């Protein structure tokens, strides 16, 4: 069964600094990969996803992520953090080896310091 | 409706009472999920419905929890004999086709408070 691990339940960055949120999956079959964001008092929304094709995917609000099969990773990055990026970020995979079930990581809360 | 609809949005109940939470997914979405999110925590998978397949109930925390889905439409999550630790936001989500990597659409959730 596939699983997803997010390193760091809380990450703090200064405004204007690089944002790096880590996500690793465990699977022998490449899954579909997603990042969802939950802004304060709002529902979850899709930030970006990888299914096939180009391994570097761009999402909303300047975020991007790169699928690295050799590292079983799908880390989320943004070159310059804004205060409005403060939110909870969830990495997710779809298990392509069987049931095609969505599996979410435990989330990383991003804090942006002025 | 245009999105995933959940009702009620808030539910306050007494310990030991049964509650029923409702989810109306987007029309045509074959996949439906229930998740639980405790305050400040991540998403805890509860149950997954995919078309006419048997549901994946592996996330239900105890036999007090059950869920049903009528065809590819409305789903209800029932919690019997509620406990204080059941207090959380219960989220429903649906998607068109997981086999092609479609995104999940989330409802606004039901905030359950067990006194």
Interface residues (C-beta under 8 A of the other chain):
Chain A: X32 X34 X36 X43 X44 X45 X46 X49 X51 X90 X92 X94 X99 X100 X101 X102 X103 X104 X105 X106 X107
Chain B: X31 X33 X35 X41 X42 X43 X45 X48 X50 X53 X56 X91 X93 X95 X98 X99 X100 X101 X103 X104 X106 X107 X108 X109
